[in-house]
Amino acid sequence: MRSPPDPGEVDRGPFLAGPCPGGGPFSGDVRIGPQDERIARRFQVGGRVHEGLMPVPARARDVGMTFSVDADQREAVRHLDLEIGQGAYIGLVGASGAGKSTVIHLLAALCTPTQGSLEIMGEETRGLTAERAGRLRADEIGLMLPSAGLLPRLTALDNVAVATAFTSAPGTRSFRRQRAQAALEVVGMGKLVGKPPHQLTALERRRVGLARAIVNGPSLLLADEPTEGLTQNEARIFLDVVDVVRQEHNMATVIASQDPEVTARAHDILELRDGLLSTIEPPTRRALGDDAFGRHAIEPKGPGVQGWT
């Protein structure tokens, strides 16, 4: 029987650049997160400790995305201005085809805008090579796509260790596996590290996918329909784990979902509708008030748009 490949030798899965999915047109202008452009403190990203100024996790300025569909040009994103600050928790909602996946793919540097400027942790994504974009994802971005995307021949441990092989400082294979073990324990999967995906439940596979997304200590956690296919109770359990992780590490988090459980938890909700990106005040903020989050309202920057910092 052929032994599983070393995690450093397998396909990169979501860490490779891929096609950006089409979506409905939208535009908008909203700022979420700290008003200061950069945060001065000691911080750690991707296992590396830095001293100095921490860039805002994500900033889009007049971003546009156009796709070629047959002989037609389709504008999936128009004039998008968005700033996501450290620790922000955003629910991205909208009807199917509204462009939620397009926004997630843009923020994950899986595709680049055809106009405007999009910075991830201070690095401009337009013009990046596929290799550099992949390294940026590995170092700074935790990504969960609609399916867990686990490699069927690998154990839970090696599926998570895969993500550590493509960072700027991957370390030895033993070190990468230690990090993977620690991430699995954080999400409650420490006792199932030797199981392949087909021996795990849907909820357990999502937990492994989350462990893979956070193993490198990303600044920005992105998830596209992470509770799809889970029962209501399973979705609640999974989002409880996400809450613990993002709060402990002050991770900026964006979840694209139509699940009301997501909108009930998010601090800010962005909605894509009729070509506009706007915010909705979530139930948690209405019930508890801005003071409960240590944030205050700011003046809208576009039509129908509000934001909080």
C-alpha positions as CSV (number, residue, x, y, z in Angstrom):
1,M,0.0,0.0,0.0
2,R,1.4,3.4,-1.0
3,S,2.1,5.6,2.0
4,P,0.6,9.1,2.1
5,P,2.8,11.9,0.7
6,D,4.7,14.3,2.8
7,P,2.4,17.4,3.4
8,G,5.0,19.5,1.6
9,E,4.7,17.4,-1.6
10,V,0.9,17.4,-2.0
11,D,-1.3,19.8,-4.0
12,R,-1.8,23.2,-2.3
13,G,-5.6,23.1,-2.7
14,P,-6.9,26.5,-1.7
15,F,-3.4,27.9,-1.4
16,L,-3.0,27.9,-5.2
17,A,-4.4,30.8,-7.2
18,G,-7.6,29.8,-9.0
19,P,-10.4,31.3,-11.1
20,C,-12.5,33.9,-9.4
21,P,-16.2,32.9,-9.5
22,G,-18.7,35.2,-11.2
23,G,-21.3,37.0,-9.1
24,G,-23.9,39.7,-9.3
25,P,-22.8,43.3,-9.7
26,F,-22.5,45.4,-6.6
27,S,-20.8,48.5,-5.4
28,G,-20.5,50.2,-2.1
29,D,-18.3,52.1,0.3
30,V,-17.9,51.1,4.0
31,R,-15.2,51.3,6.6
32,I,-15.1,48.7,9.4
33,G,-12.5,48.5,12.1
34,P,-10.0,50.9,13.6
35,Q,-10.0,54.5,12.4
36,D,-6.2,54.6,12.7
37,E,-4.6,53.5,9.5
38,R,-2.1,51.2,11.3
39,I,-1.9,49.8,14.7
40,A,1.4,50.2,16.6
41,R,2.1,47.1,18.7
42,R,4.1,43.9,18.8
43,F,2.3,41.3,16.7
44,Q,2.7,37.8,15.3
45,V,1.7,36.6,11.8
46,G,2.3,33.2,10.4
47,G,4.5,32.2,13.3
48,R,6.8,35.2,12.9
49,V,7.0,37.9,15.5
50,H,7.2,41.5,14.2
51,E,7.8,44.8,16.0
52,G,6.2,48.0,14.8
53,L,3.1,49.0,12.9
54,M,0.5,46.4,12.0
55,P,-1.2,47.0,8.7
56,V,-5.0,46.9,8.4
57,P,-5.9,43.3,7.4
58,A,-7.8,44.4,4.2
59,R,-8.4,47.6,2.4
60,A,-10.2,48.0,-1.0
61,R,-10.2,51.3,-2.9
62,D,-12.5,51.6,-5.9
63,V,-12.1,47.9,-6.7
64,G,-13.8,46.6,-9.8
65,M,-13.9,43.0,-11.1
66,T,-15.0,42.3,-14.7
67,F,-15.5,38.8,-16.2
68,S,-15.7,37.7,-19.8
69,V,-18.8,35.7,-20.4
70,D,-18.8,34.5,-24.0
71,A,-18.5,37.7,-25.9
72,D,-19.8,39.9,-23.1
73,Q,-18.0,41.7,-20.3
74,R,-19.7,41.3,-16.9
75,E,-19.0,43.6,-14.0
76,A,-19.2,41.5,-10.8
77,V,-17.7,44.3,-8.6
78,R,-17.9,48.0,-9.2
79,H,-16.4,50.8,-7.1
80,L,-16.0,48.8,-4.0
81,D,-14.4,50.7,-1.1
82,L,-14.0,48.6,2.1
83,E,-11.7,48.6,5.1
84,I,-11.6,45.6,7.5
85,G,-9.9,46.4,10.8
86,Q,-8.2,44.1,13.2
87,G,-10.7,42.0,15.2
88,A,-13.7,42.9,13.0
89,Y,-16.4,40.2,12.7
90,I,-18.4,40.6,9.5
91,G,-21.3,38.6,8.1
92,L,-21.5,38.9,4.3
93,V,-25.1,38.2,3.1
94,G,-27.1,38.4,-0.1
95,A,-29.0,36.3,-2.5
96,S,-27.4,33.5,-4.5
97,G,-25.3,35.1,-7.3
98,A,-25.1,38.4,-5.5
99,G,-21.3,38.3,-5.5
100,K,-20.5,37.0,-2.0
101,S,-18.1,34.3,-3.2
102,T,-16.4,36.9,-5.5
103,V,-15.7,39.1,-2.5
104,I,-14.3,36.2,-0.5
105,H,-12.1,35.2,-3.5
106,L,-10.8,38.8,-3.9
107,L,-10.0,39.1,-0.2
108,A,-8.2,35.7,-0.4
109,A,-6.1,36.9,-3.4
110,L,-7.5,33.9,-5.4
111,C,-8.1,36.5,-8.1
112,T,-7.1,40.1,-8.5
113,P,-9.3,43.1,-9.3
114,T,-9.4,44.5,-12.8
115,Q,-9.4,48.0,-11.4
116,G,-8.7,49.8,-8.2
117,S,-6.5,48.9,-5.3
118,L,-6.8,45.9,-2.9
119,E,-4.3,45.6,-0.1
120,I,-4.0,42.5,2.2
121,M,-1.9,43.3,5.3
122,G,-0.5,46.3,3.5
123,E,0.5,44.4,0.3
124,E,-1.1,45.4,-3.0
125,T,-2.6,42.3,-4.6
126,R,-2.9,43.6,-8.2
127,G,0.1,42.4,-10.2
128,L,1.1,39.7,-7.8
129,T,2.6,36.5,-9.3
130,A,0.7,33.3,-8.6
131,E,3.6,32.2,-6.3
132,R,3.6,35.4,-4.3
133,A,-0.2,35.4,-4.0
134,G,0.0,31.8,-2.7
135,R,2.6,32.8,-0.1
136,L,0.5,35.8,0.9
137,R,-2.4,33.4,1.5
138,A,-0.3,31.0,3.5
139,D,1.2,33.7,5.7
140,E,-1.7,36.1,6.2
141,I,-5.1,34.5,5.3
142,G,-7.1,31.6,6.7
143,L,-9.5,30.3,4.1
144,M,-12.5,28.0,4.3
145,L,-14.4,27.2,1.1
146,P,-17.9,25.8,0.9
147,S,-16.7,22.2,1.2
148,A,-14.0,21.4,3.8
149,G,-11.7,20.7,0.8
150,L,-9.8,18.0,2.7
151,L,-7.4,15.7,0.8
152,P,-9.0,12.2,1.1
153,R,-5.7,10.2,1.3
154,L,-4.4,12.2,4.3
155,T,-5.2,12.1,7.9
156,A,-6.7,15.1,9.7
157,L,-3.2,15.9,11.0
158,D,-1.6,15.8,7.6
159,N,-4.5,17.8,6.1
160,V,-3.7,20.6,8.5
161,A,0.0,20.2,8.2
162,V,-0.3,20.8,4.4
163,A,-1.1,24.5,5.1
164,T,2.2,25.0,7.0
165,A,4.4,23.9,4.2
166,F,3.9,27.0,2.1
167,T,4.6,29.8,4.6
168,S,7.7,32.0,4.5
169,A,9.2,30.0,7.3
170,P,7.7,26.5,7.2
171,G,10.2,24.8,9.5
172,T,10.9,21.1,9.7
173,R,8.3,18.4,8.9
174,S,8.2,17.6,12.7
175,F,7.7,21.2,13.6
176,R,4.9,21.6,11.0
177,R,3.1,18.5,12.4
178,Q,3.4,19.9,16.0
179,R,1.7,23.1,14.8
180,A,-1.0,21.1,13.1
181,Q,-1.6,19.0,16.3
182,A,-1.9,22.2,18.3
183,A,-4.4,23.7,15.8
184,L,-6.5,20.5,15.9
185,E,-6.6,20.6,19.7
186,V,-7.8,24.2,19.6
187,V,-10.9,23.2,17.5
188,G,-11.6,20.1,19.6
189,M,-10.2,17.5,17.2
190,G,-7.1,16.5,19.2
191,K,-8.2,12.9,19.6
192,L,-9.1,12.3,16.0
193,V,-5.9,13.5,14.3
194,G,-5.2,10.1,12.7
195,K,-8.6,9.8,11.0
196,P,-9.0,10.3,7.3
197,P,-11.9,12.5,6.1
198,H,-14.2,9.6,5.2
199,Q,-14.1,8.5,8.9
200,L,-15.2,11.9,10.2
201,T,-18.6,13.5,10.4
202,A,-19.6,16.6,8.5
203,L,-19.0,18.7,11.6
204,E,-15.7,17.1,12.3
205,R,-14.5,17.8,8.8
206,R,-15.5,21.4,9.2
207,R,-13.5,21.6,12.4
208,V,-10.4,20.2,10.6
209,G,-11.0,22.7,7.8
210,L,-11.0,25.5,10.4
211,A,-7.8,24.1,12.0
212,R,-6.1,24.2,8.6
213,A,-7.3,27.8,8.2
214,I,-5.9,29.0,11.5
215,V,-2.7,26.9,11.8
216,N,-0.4,29.7,10.4
217,G,-1.9,32.4,12.7
218,P,-3.6,34.4,9.9
219,S,-4.5,38.1,10.3
220,L,-7.7,37.6,8.2
221,L,-10.0,34.6,8.5
222,L,-12.4,34.1,5.5
223,A,-15.2,31.5,5.2
224,D,-17.6,30.9,2.3
225,E,-20.8,29.2,3.5
226,P,-19.0,27.2,6.3
227,T,-22.2,25.9,7.8
228,E,-23.7,24.6,4.6
229,G,-24.8,21.0,4.9
230,L,-24.7,21.1,8.7
231,T,-27.8,20.8,11.0
232,Q,-28.8,23.8,13.0
233,N,-27.2,22.4,16.1
234,E,-24.0,21.5,14.3
235,A,-23.8,25.0,12.8
236,R,-24.2,26.5,16.3
237,I,-21.4,24.3,17.6
238,F,-19.1,25.1,14.7
239,L,-19.7,28.9,15.0
240,D,-19.0,28.6,18.8
241,V,-15.6,27.3,17.9
242,V,-15.0,30.1,15.4
243,D,-16.0,32.6,18.1
244,V,-13.4,31.2,20.5
245,V,-10.6,31.3,17.9
246,R,-11.3,34.7,16.5
247,Q,-11.6,36.3,20.0
248,E,-8.5,34.7,21.4
249,H,-6.4,35.8,18.4
250,N,-8.2,39.0,17.6
251,M,-8.6,37.8,14.0
252,A,-10.5,39.9,11.4
253,T,-13.2,37.5,10.3
254,V,-15.5,37.6,7.2
255,I,-18.1,34.9,6.8
256,A,-20.2,34.8,3.6
257,S,-23.4,33.0,4.5
258,Q,-27.2,32.9,4.3
259,D,-27.3,31.2,7.7
260,P,-29.2,33.3,10.2
261,E,-26.9,32.0,12.9
262,V,-24.1,33.9,11.3
263,T,-26.0,37.2,11.1
264,A,-27.0,36.8,14.7
265,R,-23.4,36.7,15.9
266,A,-21.6,39.1,13.5
267,H,-20.7,42.5,14.8
268,D,-21.3,44.0,11.3
269,I,-23.4,42.7,8.4
270,L,-22.6,43.6,4.8
271,E,-25.4,43.0,2.3
272,L,-25.1,42.7,-1.4
273,R,-28.3,43.8,-3.1
274,D,-29.3,45.7,-6.3
275,G,-25.7,46.5,-7.1
276,L,-25.0,48.1,-3.7
277,L,-22.9,47.0,-0.7
278,S,-24.6,48.2,2.5
279,T,-24.6,47.4,6.2
280,I,-27.3,46.1,8.4
281,E,-27.4,46.5,12.1
282,P,-27.2,42.9,13.5
283,P,-29.5,41.7,16.3
284,T,-26.6,41.5,18.8
285,R,-25.8,45.2,18.4
286,R,-29.4,46.2,18.6
287,A,-29.9,44.3,21.8
288,L,-26.6,45.2,23.5
289,G,-25.7,48.5,22.0
290,D,-22.4,49.7,20.6
291,D,-20.7,50.0,24.0
292,A,-20.9,46.2,24.4
293,F,-18.4,45.9,21.5
294,G,-16.2,48.9,22.3
295,R,-17.1,50.4,18.9
296,H,-18.8,53.6,17.8
297,A,-20.8,54.5,14.7
298,I,-19.1,56.4,11.9
299,E,-20.5,58.5,9.2
300,P,-21.6,56.6,6.1
301,K,-19.2,57.0,3.2
302,G,-21.6,55.9,0.4
303,P,-25.3,55.7,-0.4
304,G,-27.2,53.5,2.0
305,V,-24.0,52.6,3.8
306,Q,-23.1,52.6,7.5
307,G,-20.2,51.3,9.4
308,W,-18.7,51.0,12.9
309,T,-15.2,51.2,14.3
